[in-house]
Amino acid sequence: MATEIVAIAERAILEPCGLIPQDIEKVVARLAGSDIDDADVYLQSSHYESWSLEDGIVKEGSYGIEQGAGLRAVSGEKTGFAYSDELALPVLLEAAGNARSIARGGQAGRIAVSGVQPVPRLYAPVDPLASLPAEAKIDLLRSLDAEARRADPRVEQVFVSLSGGYSSVLIFGLDGAMHGDVRPLVRLNVSVIVEAGGRREQGSAGGGGRTDYGFFFERDRALGYAREAVRQALVNLEAGDAPAGTMTVVLGPGWPGILLHEAIGHGLEGDFNRKGTSAFSGRVGERVASPLCTVVDDGTLPNRRGSLSIDDEGTPTRRTVLIEDGILKGYMQDRLNARLMGAAPTGNGRRESYQCLPMPRMTNTYMLPGEHAPEEIIASVAKGLYARNFGGGQVDITSGKFVFSASEAYLIEGGRITRPVRGATLIGNGPDVLTRVSMVGNDLELDPGVGTCGKDGQSVPVGVGQPTLKIDGLTVGGTRV
Amino acid sequence: MSDTRTELERLESLTRLCLEEAARQGASAAEVACSADQGLSLTVRLGAVETIEHHRSQGVGITVYYGQRKGSASTTDLSERALTDTVGAACRIARYGAEDPCAGLPEAELLAKDIPDLDLYHPWTLDAEQGIELALACENAARGHSDAITNSEGASLNAFEGVRVLGNSLGFLHGYASSRHSLSCSVIGERDGNMQRDDWWTVARDPAELESAEAVGRKAAERTVRRLGARGLSTRQCPVLFAADVASSLIGHLIAAIRGGNLYRKSSFLLDALGQRIFPEFVHIHERPHLLRGLGSAPYDAEGVATRDRDLVRDGVLESYVLSTYSARKLGLQTTGNAGGVHNLIVAPGQEDCDTLIRRMGTGLIVTELLGQGVNIVTGDYSRGAAGYWVENGEIRFPVEEITIAGNLRDMFGHVVAIGNDVDLRGNIRTGSILIESMTVAGD
């Protein structure tokens, strides 16, 4: 617990602009009023960088600064919002006036900052950009290029990208509370093109988290990404046509947990359920998965990409049980939807930046482990597909139909993994796909820290995870009938 | 923006300041892009206001070169101190970058000289109250259309305008104002406990060219209602007709495959396809960057290179790639004025309307929605989630969902049977419906 984090955020955001917390009180007071149910001022100051390598040289680097304030006033189900790139009191007061024009009632009096709220410390307030000299960042990229090329002579092209960001936020609410957070985030990715006999395939791997660049040097993690990218590309070089049709599918552990994110996660976000537009609306207490399945959303895992000490409305994140032993338990909420549904906020109110309104979003969504060894699960399948790695996915919340696309997959024949097959999209129905889970592995893994979720045009970093899962019947979109 | 002239002058002077600062810090060349935008977005749902958002943002992006070494930086803070720091950050990065013989500004003679007025700026002078009325009219038209419409995601209105300035150390300094407005509606229908959602939207540079609020609402409702009762389909191979609004995604994949960046990285299934027949002979694709009020129109590209009309595909043969200065140099070619993307890509329409194409298909699948990103540009492998309608003997039989369609883009392009005249004008890629001879449909 530390109020020191808030002090760091204050120094990063307010001080350079000559502002003090009492100035922001005036802005909150401008937002407040007799018919205003909720209001906040979200201040952000971020800087980020990226470096990329191709053709064996680091040819691109960029640096960016993003700062501003988002101001929101909520009256009933109505939200007024304005933002400013300029952190100056007159500009913020004008923006507050615009945001509160949503409501007609008179304005309230003063708001006093009642106290700095302590912040759980899930990650250190370290600036990744400053954690490594530029020369060392470039050396890291070059070493991965060398490692990928060393791994196999069929490697034709290597692309490496490294990015880091450091974001300070301050949130002032109607209740006078002042919340702050300081959020580092790093990401490294290696992708390769391999070529043999006129055929070209790609592979990619990466990871990251809320920490500094030192993460990539622990246990040769970065070199591991290079080797993994090459391994995947070489597997695809041998891949035959994927099957088409409904069959038993075994999903590997870790990143294939994108299944949970798409199939059930989005459908359990509070906004869709308040509006009754989700295929899961009104189904709390009903069976939506086999008794083997318990799924949680947990924003409190230290240093994970999807974690936050507090969400973007100042609510501490927590572990929310979404499905317990197959029964739907609850939704993920931000303040607005929680209030309108008579529920408690769950720390899932997130926004891409001060330029966007917060809404219910996932953090780290994963399934708890079961009791089967992964080998046992494979051995139980006479004929099916084993999908080990995935690209992205998408869901239609209302119909419940979701897809996710395998980038590394194999046929299972007679209880054994036999041949690799080309990538294919898998499609299913969210509310019933988990009812067909017949075996859950004991090998829970979280993804390596690569996920980004898009909703209404806003991107936020997220995590997923799961143990090996067997699903009795999922449609595989290959070409071979 | 009450006064675009003043705003242009403000951004031009910021651009000059950054270029001078880059030179002062020792850069041998530089490019600066400045923008300022403002807008109003609002949403109504179930007859009441849900959100009103006031947008006002600005930003500067700076690229500097030290000989053949490059660095970039950007900021949303346009104070003089922040701009100086941002130029400094770009310069520091450039010093660490490697020498790249292809790096640098475009050839001076390719930069746009006469800047055509493309009539892109039509501010929408409406206040929040008027916007709310329009959005309400739109949603009401949808909800009143059919009893099967049981819920709504609302109607949204967006009115945006902005000014963009681009300058470089070769003396290029130009800017222009543009606007973009849209109205959309998304409603939900229910039958037998199953819900379906669909939407419709209209977008234009000039608000006078938007479809009426009532038409947008009605189409959203019609599209939702016709999806009710959707069922699966068994696995099969059959012809597939991509409705015009999803057919543009196929052309988007073509663009990705002939983009310079993917070509020099050998990350495309169309490597060395220049001059080859990749579509049947009746397929022609043109780029028309100077269409008045066009959504993709631009007098010059993201580097200041003059844009011009050209053919990408003529008689089915690939005539040109999509190149920026850098990717062109990597390939030993000249830029095509496509830094930042294509500008109004037009697939020449055929003679038949969509109903005629459905009859011509006979038995097969109409795809009206695609899900997911299952497209591999390196190999051309294509596998995406889909929803649409099953057609038998030239007539729509029932809506379908929870299926995938799969094939390889190279085969799909080579087996285009027909292109409709039902062109969707709402985007940067304009095409009618596209009928493909055969794909694999996977289902239950």
Interface residues (C-beta under 8 A of the other chain):
Chain A: E49 E54 I57 V58 K59 E60 G61 S62 Y63 G64 I65 E66 Q67 G68 E77 K78 T79 G80 F81 A82 Y83 S84 D85 E86 A95 N98 A99 S101 I102 A134 E135 I138 E156 Q157 F159 I193 E195 R200 E201 Q202 A242 A244 G245 T246 K275 G276 T277 A279 Q355 L357 G391 G392 G393 Q394 V395 D396 I397 T398 S399 K401 F402 V403 F404 S405 R422 G423 A424 T425 L426 I427 G428 N429 T475 V476 G477 G478 T479 R480 V481
Chain B: R45 A48 V49 E50 T51 I52 E53 H54 H55 R56 S57 Q58 G59 K70 G71 S72 A73 S74 T75 T76 D77 L78 A82 D85 T86 A89 A90 R92 I93 A94 Y96 G97 A98 E99 D100 A103 A128 N151 E153 I188 N194 M195 Q196 R197 A230 T235 R236 Q237 R265 K266 S267 E369 L371 G372 Q373 G374 N376 V378 T379 D381 S383 R384 G385 A387 E401 E402 I403 T404 I405 A406 G407 N408 T440 V441 A442 G443 D444
